[in-house]
Amino acid sequence: MNEAGQRIPNTAVVVSTWVGNPSDYICSLVDSLKRYNAGVRYDLYLCANGKSFLLPKDLSNIFKKVLVRENTGFNLGAWDYAWRILSQYDNYLFMQDDCYIKKDNWLKDFIQCFNSIEKCGLVGEYLNKSWDMPWAELTGADGKHKVSKKKRERAGFYIETLRKWGIPKGETASHLTSVVHFTSRKVLEEVDGYIIVDDYHEAIAAEIAFSKKIQNKGYEIVQIGKKRHSRIGHRQWMPDGFFPRLANSIKKRTALLTNIWKKSNPYGD
């Protein structure tokens, strides 16, 4: 308790950004944070990659603190830096700046999910379905499934990278995408946080590695809702369900037709 008798938040919400992102990303996220009640108290931080980062002036009072660091390690670099600096918290919810809140009690739901499952180590918004299968199937080694050359090569690269890092890969490639993560300081300390790399392909391997390090400690990794991105949305990932998929399909086809029309009508007439 503080002097006023109010309970001090034990959860930090950490938003990662970088100097090259449009300012409307963080502005849109902040608007959604104002619109929806988290259900519990928390402290909000921004961790920016890029020493020249400047926060929009109208957001100067939104964050408890803005952490600015070198532009390394993508969002995982920012998240790892933040939890090590913010040592006073028991729990952390990490998200990217191009996320947006979708409903009330979003943070309360993450906390309740994490605490309700015995040996829960990580809660996220999407347990990547396309990789939630045995490595032998992804590499084509089982001889039973047709797998594209690109996916076989990617799976082989991730296996080799995990081996290089000394991380047991397990039977499957199951992992939570590193768009939204909720975990505890205890778990982060046990697995020594995130692996920081500056190569994009290795960064995806690091995303898988974080889930694997947690699973290798005997913890579970959990998708918070039956459908992906049920509490916190993201610009890249469409929600599950028929109508969102239909809307996304129409959007892609419209973009394709527009591109074809532009190529056939270079002068727009």
C-alpha positions in Angstrom: 0.0 0.0 0.0 1.1 3.6 -0.6 0.6 6.5 1.8 -2.9 7.2 0.5 -3.9 3.6 1.2 -4.2 2.6 -2.5 -2.7 -0.7 -3.7 0.4 -0.1 -5.8 0.2 -1.9 -9.2 2.3 -5.0 -9.4 1.9 -5.2 -13.2 3.7 -3.2 -15.8 2.3 -2.8 -19.3 5.2 -2.3 -21.6 4.7 -1.0 -25.2 7.5 -1.4 -27.6 8.1 1.1 -30.5 10.9 2.2 -32.7 12.0 5.5 -34.2 10.8 4.5 -37.7 7.2 3.8 -36.8 4.4 6.3 -37.7 3.2 8.2 -34.7 -0.4 7.3 -35.4 0.4 3.7 -34.2 1.0 4.8 -30.7 -1.7 7.4 -30.8 -4.3 4.8 -31.9 -3.2 2.4 -29.1 -3.4 5.1 -26.5 -6.9 6.0 -27.7 -8.0 2.4 -27.2 -6.4 2.3 -23.8 -8.5 5.2 -22.8 -11.6 3.6 -24.3 -11.5 0.3 -22.5 -11.1 -0.4 -18.7 -8.3 -2.7 -17.9 -10.1 -4.1 -14.9 -7.0 -3.8 -12.6 -4.5 -1.0 -11.9 -1.3 -1.0 -13.8 1.6 1.2 -14.7 2.1 2.0 -18.4 5.6 2.3 -20.0 6.9 2.9 -23.5 10.2 1.5 -24.6 11.5 3.0 -27.8 14.3 1.6 -30.0 16.3 4.5 -31.4 18.1 7.2 -29.5 16.4 9.9 -31.6 12.9 8.8 -30.7 10.6 11.7 -29.8 7.2 11.1 -28.1 4.3 13.1 -29.6 3.8 16.1 -27.2 0.1 15.3 -26.6 1.1 11.9 -25.1 3.7 13.3 -22.6 1.5 12.6 -19.6 0.2 9.1 -20.7 3.2 7.0 -19.8 4.8 6.6 -16.3 8.1 6.6 -18.1 9.5 6.5 -21.6 12.6 4.3 -21.9 14.8 5.1 -24.9 17.5 2.7 -26.0 19.6 1.8 -29.0 17.8 0.4 -32.0 18.7 -3.3 -31.6 16.8 -6.5 -31.1 13.4 -5.4 -32.6 10.5 -5.5 -30.1 12.1 -8.4 -28.1 15.1 -6.1 -27.5 12.8 -3.4 -26.1 10.8 -5.9 -23.9 13.9 -7.5 -22.5 15.5 -4.1 -21.7 12.3 -3.0 -19.9 11.7 -5.9 -17.6 15.3 -5.8 -16.4 15.1 -2.0 -15.7 11.6 -2.2 -14.1 12.5 -4.7 -11.4 9.8 -3.6 -9.0 7.0 -5.5 -10.7 5.8 -9.0 -10.3 4.1 -9.3 -13.7 4.5 -7.8 -17.2 2.3 -7.5 -20.2 4.3 -6.7 -23.3 2.8 -5.5 -26.6 3.8 -3.8 -29.8 2.8 -0.2 -30.6 0.7 -1.3 -33.5 -1.7 -3.2 -31.2 -5.0 -1.9 -30.0 -7.3 -2.8 -27.1 -10.6 -4.5 -28.0 -12.6 -4.9 -24.8 -13.0 -4.1 -21.1 -11.1 -6.1 -18.5 -8.4 -7.0 -21.0 -5.5 -6.9 -18.5 -7.6 -8.6 -15.7 -8.3 -11.4 -18.2 -4.6 -12.0 -18.8 -3.8 -12.0 -15.1 -6.7 -14.4 -14.3 -5.7 -16.7 -17.1 -2.1 -16.8 -16.0 -3.0 -17.4 -12.3 -5.7 -20.0 -13.0 -3.5 -22.5 -14.8 -1.1 -24.5 -12.8 2.5 -24.0 -14.0 1.5 -21.3 -16.6 4.6 -19.6 -17.9 3.3 -17.4 -20.7 0.0 -16.1 -22.0 -0.4 -14.6 -25.5 -2.9 -13.7 -28.1 -2.0 -16.3 -30.8 -0.6 -19.8 -30.5 0.6 -19.9 -34.2 -1.5 -22.7 -35.7 0.6 -23.0 -38.8 3.6 -24.0 -36.7 1.8 -25.9 -33.9 2.8 -29.3 -35.3 5.7 -31.8 -35.0 9.1 -30.7 -36.4 9.2 -33.9 -38.3 6.1 -32.9 -40.2 7.3 -29.4 -40.8 10.6 -30.6 -42.3 9.0 -33.3 -44.3 11.1 -35.9 -42.5 8.1 -38.1 -41.6 7.3 -38.6 -45.3 3.6 -38.4 -44.6 2.8 -34.8 -45.4 3.4 -32.4 -48.3 5.3 -29.4 -47.1 6.4 -26.5 -49.2 10.1 -26.1 -49.8 10.0 -22.6 -48.2 8.5 -24.0 -45.0 10.9 -27.0 -44.9 13.8 -24.6 -45.2 12.5 -22.3 -42.5 11.9 -25.2 -40.1 15.4 -26.5 -40.7 16.8 -23.0 -40.0 14.9 -22.7 -36.8 16.0 -26.2 -35.7 19.6 -25.4 -36.4 19.4 -22.0 -34.7 17.8 -23.5 -31.5 20.6 -26.1 -31.5 23.2 -23.3 -31.8 21.7 -21.5 -28.9 21.6 -24.7 -26.8 17.8 -24.8 -26.5 16.0 -28.2 -26.8 13.4 -27.8 -29.6 10.9 -30.3 -28.2 8.6 -32.4 -30.3 6.6 -29.6 -31.9 7.2 -26.0 -33.1 4.4 -24.6 -31.0 5.0 -21.1 -29.8 3.1 -17.8 -29.0 3.7 -15.0 -31.5 5.7 -12.1 -30.0 3.0 -9.5 -30.5 1.5 -9.7 -27.0 3.0 -11.6 -24.1 2.0 -11.8 -20.4 4.3 -13.4 -17.9 5.9 -13.0 -14.5 9.3 -11.7 -13.3 9.8 -15.2 -11.8 9.5 -16.9 -15.2 11.6 -14.2 -17.0 14.4 -14.7 -14.4 14.3 -18.5 -14.8 14.7 -18.4 -18.5 16.9 -15.3 -18.6 14.5 -13.3 -20.7 14.5 -12.9 -24.4 17.3 -13.7 -26.9 18.4 -10.5 -28.7 19.4 -10.7 -32.3 19.4 -8.2 -35.2 18.8 -10.5 -38.1 15.0 -10.8 -39.1 15.1 -14.6 -39.6 16.9 -15.2 -36.3 14.4 -12.9 -34.6 11.6 -15.3 -35.6 13.8 -18.1 -34.2 14.1 -16.1 -31.0 10.3 -15.8 -30.9 10.1 -19.6 -31.0 13.0 -19.9 -28.6 11.3 -17.9 -25.9 8.3 -20.2 -25.8 10.6 -23.3 -25.9 12.7 -22.0 -23.0 9.6 -21.7 -20.9 8.2 -25.1 -22.0 11.6 -26.7 -21.2 11.2 -25.4 -17.6 7.9 -27.4 -17.3 5.6 -24.4 -17.8 2.6 -24.2 -20.2 2.2 -21.6 -22.9 -1.4 -20.5 -23.4 -3.5 -18.6 -25.9 -5.9 -16.5 -23.9 -9.0 -16.9 -26.0 -10.5 -19.6 -28.2 -10.0 -17.1 -31.1 -6.7 -15.3 -31.7 -6.5 -11.6 -30.7 -9.6 -11.6 -28.6 -8.5 -9.0 -26.1 -5.7 -7.1 -27.9 -5.8 -6.8 -31.6 -3.0 -6.2 -34.1 -2.8 -4.6 -37.5 -1.2 -7.7 -39.1 -3.3 -10.4 -37.6 -7.0 -10.7 -38.5 -9.3 -12.2 -35.8 -10.5 -15.8 -36.3 -13.9 -16.4 -37.7 -15.8 -16.5 -41.0 -16.6 -12.8 -41.4 -13.1 -11.4 -40.5 -11.6 -13.9 -43.0 -14.2 -12.9 -45.6 -13.4 -9.2 -45.1 -9.7 -9.9 -45.4 -10.2 -11.9 -48.5 -12.2 -9.1 -50.1 -9.5 -6.6 -49.1 -6.8 -8.7 -50.7 -8.7 -9.3 -53.9 -9.6 -5.6 -54.2 -5.9 -4.7 -53.8 -5.0 -7.2 -56.4 -7.6 -6.0 -58.9 -6.5 -2.4 -58.2 -2.9 -3.3 -58.9 -3.8 -5.0 -62.1 -5.9 -2.0 -63.2 -3.0 0.4 -62.5 -0.6 -1.7 -64.6 -3.0 -1.8 -67.5 -3.9 1.9 -67.2 -0.6 3.6 -66.3 -2.1 7.1 -67.0 -5.3 6.4 -65.0 -7.7 6.9 -68.0 
